[in-house]
Amino acid sequence: MSTWGIHVFENDAAQELVDEVLDGTFRLDEYRGTFRSEEDEDFIPADPGARLLAMGAILRVADDSEAPAAAALEEIAGTDELDLSTFRAQFSDEDVLTLHELIGVVLREPASSELFERWEESGEHEEWLAVSRAAAVPN
């Protein structure tokens, strides 16, 4: 990732996903089945992990305009009048459960998540975990 920040939208993979959501081109069907590593089904590479966290954060904002990532998403969009209804409508209850399960894998340990491994190596993984959990994990 060439852009790297502690918040869920501060990396290139997440930003690309946010752009798709904001311009209306996001299609959940295009992402299904693309998050786990082809070599190891129990491992999630960094870019898919970043997309999962961003997706979880946007989903929380779609359900609650006061969610922790709302201000950052509004800043990226340049408005506080976000319409996330098309994005939200693509998620069945089962999709939401699967997303939360995958986010749990991303935030679990370095053996299951390249993103976790990178943050652990940076020495800032505790802060990253706290920010990511607040933004992307449902209450």
LUMZADREN-43680 format. One line per 5 residues: number of its first residue (from 1); their letters; for each residue x, y, z of C-alpha. Coordinates in nm, 3 decimals. Layout:
REM LUMZADREN-43680
NUM> a> X Y Z | ... .
***
This chain:
REM LUMZADREN-43680
1> mstwg> 0.000 0.000 0.000 | 0.149 0.328 -0.098 | -0.087 0.532 0.121 | -0.085 0.417 0.479 | -0.269 0.558 0.777 .
6> ihvfe> -0.417 0.437 1.103 | -0.780 0.504 1.005 | -0.990 0.264 0.796 | -1.006 0.492 0.491 | -0.637 0.593 0.492 .
11> ndaaq> -0.499 0.346 0.241 | -0.528 0.302 -0.133 | -0.741 -0.016 -0.131 | -0.995 0.132 0.107 | -1.000 0.463 -0.080 .
16> elvde> -1.079 0.283 -0.406 | -1.371 0.110 -0.236 | -1.495 0.439 -0.087 | -1.476 0.600 -0.430 | -1.690 0.320 -0.576 .
21> vldgt> -1.948 0.361 -0.299 | -1.962 0.738 -0.337 | -1.987 0.736 -0.717 | -2.247 0.457 -0.716 | -2.037 0.193 -0.892 .
26> frlde> -1.985 -0.035 -0.591 | -2.123 -0.385 -0.652 | -2.104 -0.630 -0.364 | -2.125 -0.921 -0.610 | -1.786 -0.818 -0.751 .
31> yrgtf> -1.627 -0.857 -0.408 | -1.784 -1.182 -0.293 | -1.524 -1.455 -0.270 | -1.226 -1.227 -0.329 | -1.114 -1.160 0.025 .
36> rseed> -0.934 -1.474 0.130 | -0.595 -1.573 -0.005 | -0.605 -1.830 -0.286 | -0.311 -2.014 -0.128 | -0.446 -2.020 0.227 .
41> edfip> -0.820 -1.987 0.283 | -0.762 -1.890 0.647 | -0.542 -1.590 0.554 | -0.658 -1.246 0.434 | -0.402 -1.036 0.242 .
46> adpga> -0.353 -0.666 0.321 | -0.555 -0.501 0.042 | -0.863 -0.723 0.083 | -0.835 -0.672 0.460 | -0.832 -0.295 0.414 .
51> rllam> -1.137 -0.319 0.187 | -1.321 -0.530 0.446 | -1.255 -0.275 0.720 | -1.367 0.010 0.495 | -1.678 -0.183 0.390 .
56> gailr> -1.763 -0.253 0.753 | -1.715 0.113 0.846 | -1.933 0.233 0.558 | -2.199 -0.020 0.652 | -2.199 0.114 1.008 .
61> vadds> -2.236 0.469 0.875 | -2.522 0.356 0.649 | -2.698 0.218 0.956 | -2.602 0.501 1.194 | -2.504 0.849 1.074 .
66> eapaa> -2.328 0.902 1.408 | -2.097 0.600 1.365 | -1.726 0.660 1.436 | -1.625 0.674 1.066 | -1.909 0.906 0.960 .
71> aalee> -1.708 1.229 0.983 | -1.419 1.086 0.781 | -1.654 0.954 0.514 | -1.834 1.289 0.496 | -1.500 1.466 0.461 .
76> iagtd> -1.399 1.239 0.172 | -1.739 1.291 0.008 | -1.728 1.665 0.065 | -2.078 1.663 0.212 | -2.267 1.558 0.522 .
81> eldls> -2.562 1.454 0.302 | -2.450 1.100 0.228 | -2.692 0.868 0.052 | -2.571 0.517 0.124 | -2.904 0.347 0.056 .
86> tfraq> -2.793 0.180 -0.269 | -2.481 0.050 -0.098 | -2.675 -0.074 0.205 | -2.946 -0.242 -0.004 | -2.688 -0.480 -0.152 .
91> fsded> -2.628 -0.650 0.185 | -2.852 -0.930 0.303 | -2.844 -1.029 0.669 | -2.620 -1.319 0.569 | -2.384 -1.082 0.386 .
96> vltlh> -2.357 -0.867 0.699 | -2.276 -1.171 0.913 | -2.012 -1.286 0.664 | -1.860 -0.938 0.653 | -1.839 -0.927 1.033 .
101> eligv> -1.680 -1.272 1.037 | -1.418 -1.166 0.783 | -1.345 -0.843 0.972 | -1.289 -1.059 1.280 | -1.029 -1.257 1.085 .
106> vlrep> -0.855 -0.934 0.976 | -0.838 -0.812 1.336 | -0.751 -1.148 1.498 | -0.377 -1.212 1.458 | -0.086 -1.196 1.215 .
111> assel> -0.127 -1.563 1.122 | -0.465 -1.484 0.964 | -0.418 -1.125 0.846 | -0.139 -0.955 0.654 | -0.279 -0.619 0.761 .
116> ferwe> -0.255 -0.718 1.128 | 0.100 -0.839 1.065 | 0.202 -0.509 0.903 | 0.057 -0.304 1.187 | 0.221 -0.527 1.446 .
121> esgeh> 0.557 -0.473 1.274 | 0.497 -0.096 1.276 | 0.458 -0.093 1.655 | 0.122 0.082 1.624 | -0.103 -0.222 1.609 .
126> eewla> -0.280 -0.150 1.939 | -0.390 0.193 1.815 | -0.481 0.049 1.473 | -0.686 -0.226 1.639 | -0.875 0.023 1.857 .
131> vsraa> -0.952 0.255 1.566 | -1.048 -0.033 1.334 | -1.271 -0.200 1.590 | -1.447 0.127 1.669 | -1.506 0.203 1.300 .
136> avpn> -1.584 -0.137 1.150 | -1.708 -0.371 1.423 | -2.076 -0.343 1.518 | -2.171 -0.263 1.876 .
***
